[in-house]
Amino acid sequence: MSMAGNLRKVTSLGGVGGLRKVARLARRRPRVDLSHPARSPLGSSVVNCVMYREGVRTPAHGDLVDTVERMRKGREGFVWLGLHEPTDQEFAGIAELFDLHPLAVEDAVEAHQRPKLERYGETLFAVFKTVCYVEHEELTATSEVVNSGEIMVFVGADFVITVRHGRHGSLGPLREELESDPDQLAKGPSAVLHAIADHVVDDYLTVTDSVHADIDQVETDVFSETGARTDPGRIYQLKRELLELKRAVVPLSRPLEDLATRPIRAVDPEIQAYFRDVSDHLLRSKEQIAAFDELLNSILQAHLAQVTVAQNEDMRKITAWAAIVAVPTMVCGVYGMNFDHMPELHWRYGYGMVIGVISVACLALYREFRRSGWL
């Protein structure tokens, strides 16, 4: 039988000696030292591990197995273990201790998953795509606007495991906010799951507001007097970055709907009402993204129309000047044929007359083109 299985069996029987035996078995593999307040000496994988009883933080002493043993021995509270980009080796002991499904473990380690919600026995596995807005002085055709990451959450009856991927989306401030509300945290691991979902969706709204400012700037540039010379690559880049945001937001609708409406054993019924609020916020974000996508399409079409109009104006100017230049070209071509018998060829005032005719004809054409708006 696996170590996790032994631990559950002995805990259910209340045998202290059995717990010690399981602890000895666990010590045969590398232990996760949690004595450091921020990060373990194992590396950057284990960020924090805290035990909560009645919503109050109880600092972990020793290693992960000791913390779980104390919590399950007391039959109350839960453990919140936070990790950042763990490797297979680092996650193996944790997966066995909490009896996590291999498929969910593989998704948590490899990352690059779509937002989803899956149930493996008594354990709930949720994937959230995190996003952040990348500040930039000026939007260019290569500017990164939206940066994405992932948060995987394992929720059981007495544990929450968060696995974060990416350079942003730290859950430290969220943990502190939750700890300031013990009543909410006392509702169990599902309260942590709701807080993470709410935190992620609030970031969606923040990013969409920032992207809106970029779209407004592009729209202003396109409809300015020099709009035809606006780089269309900026519009395409915004559409690409908006697609990155869309991939994070849209697939999350179904998981949040399940959390808000379907009875799930790992989710406290009182928490489901909070998930409905998160789902409403997600719907607002989806509507904004859809509106931005349509607006960018309209801006792009307007820009292309402006370019076409500018090209037509250039062609009219070229045509008008070509018509004006055609008059002296024709006259000079005729008198440059060097025939002996040509009208006014030997007349004393013939040269002045020809220059005058050319000038009058060109001036008349110029005035006519100016009146018609071609020049």
Secondary structure, DSSP 8 states (H G I E B T S, - for coil): --HHHHHHHHHHHT-HHHHHHHHHHHTTS---B--SSS--TT-SSEEEEEEEETTEEEE--SBHHHHHHHHHHHT--EEEEEEES--HHHHHHHHHHTT--HHHHHHHHH----SEEEEETTEEEEEEEEEEE---SS--TT---EEEEEEEEEE-SSEEEEEEESSS---HHHHHHHHT-HHHHTT-HHHHHHHHHHHHHHHHHHHHHHHHHHHHHHHHHHTSTTGGGS-HHHHHHHHHHHHHHHHHHGGGHHHHHHHHHS--TTS-HHHHHHHHHHHHHHHHHHHHHHHHHHHHHHHHHHHHHHHHHHHHHHHHHHHHHHHHHHHHHHHHHHHTS--SS-TTTT-TTHHHHHHHHHHHHHHHHHHHHHHHT--
